[in-house]
Amino acid sequence: MTHPPEQERWIRRVPVSVPPPTLKDNTADVDRLIRGLGKELGGQEVRMDLSLSRKIPSFLREHHYRVEGLLYQERSSWHLVDILPPNEKDPLYGLAVDLGTSMIAVRLLDVLTGEIREETSFLNPQTQVGPDILTRIHYAGQEGGLQRLQSSLIQRLNQEIHSMAEKEGIPNHRIVGASIAGNTTMTHLFLALDPYWICREPYIPVLNKPGLICAREIGLGIHPGGAVLVFPNAGSYFGGDLIAGILASGMNQKEEVSILVDVGTNAEVVLGSKDWLVACAGAAGPALEGGVASMGMMAGPGVIDKVIIDPATREFQVRTLGDLPPVGICGSGMIDLVAQLYLAGMIDLRGKYVPEKCGERMEEVEGMRHLIVVFAEGSGTGKALTLSQAEIDGLMRSKAAMYTILTTMTRMVHLEWGDFHRFYVAGTFGSYIDPRSAIVLGMLPDLPLDVYEALGNTSLAGATMALLSMKKRDEVDEIRNRVTYVEMNVNQEFMNEFSAAKFIPHTDRTLFPSVP
C-alpha cells in the first residue's frame, strides 16, 4: 500500500514554539499552547482533556516553550493527546485490527511512515463461550456475561499488543492510535454494548457509528489518550469488516462493476461500482473455513492447502503449508480435495462416494463411509486423515449456499456474469483458494480465471488504510452511507435456487461449460 502524504494523516506530531509569558502577556499556559498549535494547523480548533492540562506548565518551562504536540483529527477540530520534547525522532505507532469471530489479526505500524513493523493473528478468546455469534449474544444476556466477553477480548488483545511492543523495544504509550474493523456483533462485544436486539426482530444494533473512542474508555493497552477508530456498521448483519473490505478492494472507486466475496464465519457478498453498491450476508462459511471436517482446521503449518489426484491411477498428492507432514486441511484444501474427487470419478454429481473407484482408501466407521486422504504413516498426527460422507454433504450445502447467494444477488440487480470486470475473493480462504476447483464444484461461477483476484485479509487491509489516511477514513463513512443491504433469509428465490445448486457443478450443466 502506498503511504498517504503528510497532509492526509489524521494522527500527527506538530512542532510548536510559543513565546513565554510576561507581565504584558499573561495568557494561561494551556491557552498559549492551544493557540500556537491551532496556528500551526491552519487556524483549526484544538481541544484537550483536563488530565493533560496538569502536565503542561512544568513541561513547557522545562523545554523553554518549544515542544511537539501529539494530536489526532476529529471531524471539525484536533484533539491534543500528549506533548513531547522538541525534535524527538522516536517513531509513533498505531494498530490495525481485524476483529474476526474466529480469528483476530493485529498489525503494528509506524503511523508516520506507514511501515508495517509487526503482525500477528490468534484465536478469538470468545470462542471458549461459543464458536458462533448467536451463542455469544445469548451468553451476553446472562448476568455479567457481556462484561466477561468484553474483558476476555480486551485482555487477550492487550497481551498481544504488549508482546508486539516488547519485540519492537517500545513502551505501550508509543502506540497512539488504533483502527478496528469487525462485524456488527463483534464491534458491540468489543465496546461492551448489549447485542440483544441484533438477532431479534426488527434486528437493531445499539449504534451504527461508534466513531473515535478514547483508548482509556475501553481499557485498550495503548496510550490512554489515543484514538480508537471503530469502523461503522450498515446494519445488524453488515459490519465494519465488510466496509473495510470494500475500501481495500477499491471497487467503490471503479467505473466497471465488480463483485467481492469475503468468506469467514459467514459468506458476505458486495456488488457494485463507483455509482452503486449492494451487499448481503449468508450462512455459507464454516464448511469453507475448514470448520466442518474432523480434519478441518484454520490455515497454518502442516495444513493441507492443495490436493491433486491422478484421474488414471487415483494417486494423491497433497501440499501443506510449510511443507510439513499433514495434520489437517483448510477450507481451500477441502474445495480442492472434493473437486479432485469428482474429476477422478470417486464421488458422483450428488457428492456421494463411488466405492468401487475409491478402492483401499474407502473404509466404513459406524455405518458411515470415510475416505482415507492421508494414510497414518504419512500423517503428521500419526493417525490417518479421513473425510466422511457427512462432511462432504456439509460442504455441498455450503457451496450451494455460496453459489445461490451470488446468483440471487446478480439477478436482483439485473446483471449477467459477463458484466463483471473483477471477481475479488477475500479472507484467509481467498488467499489460498484455487478458483478452478471452486468452479468445478459449482461454488463460484464459470468465469475466465483472470477475472478472479485473491485479496487476502481485506478487513485488516481496510483498517490499515483508514488508520493512515483521513481521506480513507472519510471514505469509510461514504461507503457506509451508499451501500444497500439485502436480507437473504426471507428471499423465496434463494430457497428455490439452493436446491438446484446442491449438485456438482449444478443441475443446469449449461451454467458450467468448462467443467467436464
N, C-alpha and C positions, 0 to 999 in steps of 0.2 A: 504493500500500500504506500502511495506517495504521501509524505508528511505535509500537512497543510501549512501555508505561510503563517508567520507570527501573528499577523492581524486577525487570523481566524481562530486563534487559541482562546478558549474561554477560561483556562487556568493559566495565570501569568505571574511572573516576578517583575515588579516595576520599580526601578531605582528612583529615589526622590531625595532632593536636598531642600530643606526648608530653613528660613532664617531663624536663629534663636530668638526667644522672647526678650523684650526690653521693656523699660518703663513706658515707652511710647507705643510699643506693640505687645500688649498683654493678652493676646489671643490664647485660649486654652491649648494645651499640648495636643489633645486629641483633635480638636478643630483644625489646628495648624497642619497636622499630618493629613487629615482627610482632604483639606483644601488643596494641599500640594499634590496628593495622589490624583485628585479629580482633574487638576490642570494637566498632569501627565497623560491622563486618559481622555483628553479632548473635551473636558468640561462635563463629563458624566458624573452622576451621583455615586458616592461611595458610602457604604454603610458598614457597621461593625457591631460585634457583640460586646456587652458590658464587661465580660470576663477579660477580654483583650485590653480594655482601657486601663486595667490595673498595671499592665506591663509597660505601658508606653512612656510615662515620664522618665523613669530611670534609663530605659533603653535609648531614648532619643539623646539624652545627655551623654551617655556612655560612648555613643558613636557620633557625637558632635553634629547631630541633626542631619546626618547623611545615612539613610537606611534603604532597605528594599522592602516593598510591600508584597506579600503573597496574597493574590486575590482570585476570586472566581466570578464569572459574569452571570448575573441573574437576568431577568427579562429586560428591565429598563435601568438597571443600576449594577454596580460592582460590590462585592462583599469582601471585606478585608479579613482574611483568615489568620494572618500572623505577620509579624515584622521580623526581618532578618538583617544580619550585618551587611554593610555595603560590599559590593563586588564579590559576593560569595559565588564560588564556582561549583559547589556541590550540586549534583543533579536533583531534580524533583521527580517524584514517581506518581503513577496512577495505576489503577486496576481496571481491567475489563473482565466482566464475569458473565458466563453463560450459566444461568441458574436452571439447570435441567431437572426434570422429575426424577430421572435415574442417575445421571452423571452431572457433575458440576465441573466446569473448566474455568481456570483463572489465569489471567495473563498480567504480568508486571511490566510496565513500560516507563520509559523516560518521557514525561509529558512535554518536555521542551524540544526533544529531537524526534520523538516518535519511535525510538529504538525499542524493540522487544528484548527485555533482559531475562525474564524467567517465564515459564509456562508450566502448569500442572493440571491434572484432572483427577477426580476421585469420586467415589460412590456417595450420592446424597445420603447423609445420615438419617434422613426422614424415612428411607426405605425400611428401616427397622420397624416402623409403625405399619407401613404397607407400601407395596410397590406402585400403587395407582393413586390418582388424585382423589377419587371418591372415598377411599378408606381414610385418607388423611383429613378430608373435610369432616367426616363423621367423628374422627378422633378429636379434631379441634373443638367440636361441640361439647366434649366432656369437660368436667371441671379441671382447669389448669392445663388442658390439652393443647390449646393454641400457644400458650406461653412455652410449653415444653418443646413443641415443634419448632418455634422460632429460636429458642435458646440452643437447641441441638445444632441447628443450621449455622447460627452466628458463631458458636464456639468452634465448630469444625472449620469454618471459613477463617476465623482468627488464627487457628493453629497453622493453617496453610499460608496465610499472609505472613505470620511471624517466621515461618520456615524459609519462605522466599526472601524476606528482608535479611535474614541471617546469612543466606547464601551470597547476597549482594554486599553484605557488610554494612548495612544501613539501619538506623533506628526506624521504628514504625512511623514516627511522626513525619518522616520524609516522604511518606506516601500521602499525597494531599488531595486526592480525588478518586472517585470510582464510578464506573458505568455498569449498570446491572440490567441484563435482558433475560426475562423468563416468562413462562406462560402466566395467565391471569391468577390462577390459584397459587403458584409458586411465589409470585410477587406479593400476594396477600399474606402468605405464611412468613415471608421474609420480613414484612413490615408489621407482623402481629395484627393484621386486620382480619376480622371474622369472615371466613369464606362461606358461611352457611347458605346464603341465598344464591351463590354461584350455580349450584346444581339443582335449585328448586324454582319452579315456575314463578315469575317470568324471567328467571336467570339473571339476577342483577348483582354486579360487583359492588363493593363498598365505594370504590372510586376507580376511575379510569386513567387519571393523570396524576401520579404521585409527584412528578417533577423533581426538584432538587431537595434533598433532605440532608440535614447536618449529621455527620457520622456519629456524634455523641448521642443522638436521639435513639439510634438503634444499636449502639454498642459495637459498631464495626471497628476493628483494630487498626485504624489508620489515624492520621492527625485528627484530633477530636473535632476541630472546626472545619474539616474537609467536606467538600460537597459530594454527595452520593446521588448520581443521576439514575433514576429508576425509569426504565422505558414504560411508556403508556400501554394500556390495553385498548382494543377496539370493542371489547365485549367479553362475556364470560368464557368463550372458547377461542377467542382470538387475542393472543397475548403479545407482549413486547418482544418475545423471541422471534415471532414471525415478522413483526415490523422491522426488527434488526436484520432479518434475512432479506427482506425486500430492499432495504438500504444497501446491504452488502452486494447484492446481485446487480444493483443499478437498473433493474427493469423499469422502475418508475421514472427514469430519465430517457428511456429509449423510444424512438419513433415506432419501431417494429413491436409486434405483440410477442410476448414471451410467457413461459409458464415456469413456476418454481414449485418444486415438491420437496418438503422437509419431512423426512421420516424419523420420528423419535418415538415416544410412547404413543403418540397419535400420528396420523399422516395429515400434514397440513399442505394445502394447495393454494397458490395465488396465480391468477391470470391477469394480464394487462400490459399497459404501456404507459407513456407519459400522460396520456389522456384519461385513462380509467384503470381501476384495479378492483378485482372481485376475488374474494377468498372464502375458503371453508376449511373445516377440520373434520376428520372422521377417524373412527377406531380401526386403524389398519396396522398399527405399529409393532406390537410386541413380537409377533412371529418374525417380522422383518428385522428386528433388532437382535434376533437370536434368543428371544425370550420364550419360545415355545418348545424347542427340542431339549431333551435331557442333556445333550452335549452342547447346547447353545450357550453362548456367553458373549460379553462385550468384546470388541476388538482389543487384542493385547498379545503379548509374547506367547508363541506356541499355538495361537488360534488360527484355524484354517480359514483362509480368505479366498482361495481359488481351488477349483476342482476340475480335472479333465478326465473323462472316461473314454477309452478307445472303443468305438462302436463295434469293432470286429472282435477284439479279444476280451473286452469289458474289464481291462486293467485300469486301476485307479491311480491317478497322480494327484497328490494334494500339495498345495503350497501353504506354508504357515508364516505368520508374521515373525520375523527374526530368524527364519529357517530353523526353528527348534522342533523337536518331536511333538506331534499334535496332541493337544489337551482338550480341544473343543472346537466349535465352529461359530463364526459370527453370522449376522444376517445376510451379508453379501455372499458369504461362502455357502449358506443354505440355498440361496437363489441359484448359484452356480451348480451345486450338487443336484438339486431336483431337476433343473433344466437338462443337465447332462444325463441323468437317469432316464428322462423322457427320450432324448435323442438316441440313447443306446437301447431303447425298447424295454428297459427294466421297469418302467411304470407306463400305464396307458393314459389316454387322454382325460380320464377321470382322476388321475393321480394315484391309481391303485397299483400295487406291486404285481408284476407278472413273474410268478415264482420260477417258471422254467428258464427265464432269462437271467435270473439272479444267482442261480447255481449255489455254490457253497457259502456265498455271502448271506443267504437267507436263513433266518432261524425264527422259531416261534417261542415267545415267552408269555406264559399265562394266556394263551389263546390269541395273542397279538403278534402279527408279523413284524419282524425287525430286520433291517439290512445292516450288515457289518460294513462300515465305511473304512475304518482303520482297525486291523487286527491287533490283539493285545500286545504282540511282540514289537509292533511298530509304534505303539502309542506312548505318549509322554506320561500317561497316568498308570501304565501297567495293566490297564483294562481295555477291552475293545470299545471303540466309539461306534455307537449304533444309532440308526434312525428308524423310528417306529412308523407304522401306517397312520396312527393317530396324529403324529407330529406332521406328517406330510399333509394330512387333512386340514390341520390348523393353518399351514402355510397356504394351502389352496383357498381357504376362506379369506386370509389376509390379502393375497394377491388379487382375488376377485373384488374385494372391497376397494383396494387401491385403484384398479382399472375403472371400476364403476364410478368412484369419486371423480376421476379425470374425465370420463365420457359425459357424465351428467353435467359437470361444470361447463365443458366446451359447448355442449348443446344449448345450455342455458343462455350463453352469450352469442349463439348462432355462428360458431366458428367450426372449421374443419381442422384436422390435424396438420394439414399442409399450410395452414395460415400462421403457424408458429415459427418464428425466426430462431428461437433458442429454447431448449428444454433444460432448465437448471435442476440438478439433483443435489440437495443439501443434507447436512447431518453427517455423522460418522459413517452411517450406512452409505451415503452418497459418495464418500471418499473412496470406497473400495468396490462399489458395485460395478459389474460388467453389464452395460446396457443391453448387450446382445443376449445374455442369459435372461434378463428381465423381459425382453421381447419374446423369447422362446416360450417362457411361462405364460405370457399374456398379462403381465403385470404393468408394463409400460407399452405405449403404442408403437406400432411398427413404422418407425421413422428412420431416416438415414442416420447412421451413428454419429456423424459430425454435428448433428443438431444438438446432441446431448453434451452437457458440460457439468462435471462434478465440481462443487464449490467448497466441500468440506464444511466446517462448523461456521455457518453464516451468522448464527446468533452471537458468537464470540467476535466474529469479524465486524459485525454491525456495531456492537458495543464498543469496540476499539475505535471505530471511525467517529462515533459520537463523543467519545472521551477527548479526542484530539482536536475537534473542529466545531466551532459554533455554527458554521454553515450546515454541517451534517446533523448537529443537534436540532436545528430548526427544521431540517428535512424530515426528521423523525415525526414531528408533530404534523407536518404536511401530509406524510404518508397516512398517518392515523386518521386524519380528517377526510382523506379521499377514498379510503377503502370501503367497499360494500361487502358486508359479511352475509353469507348464505347459510342457513341452517339445513343440514343434510338429514337429520334424524326424522324429519317429518315429510321427506320427499318420497312420494309413491313410485316415481320413475326409478329412483335409486334402488328400491327393493326389487323391481322387475328386472332391471339390468344385472343386479347382483347374481341372480340365479343363472343367467346366461354366461357369466364370466367365470363360473366355477369349474371350467374345463380348460385343458391345455391345447392351444393357447386360448380358445374361446369356442362357443358353439357356432359362431359365424366365422368360418375359416377365411373368408374374403377380407376380413379385417387385418389378417396377418399373412400377407402373400409371401414373405421371405422365410417363414417357418416351415421346414419340411414336414 
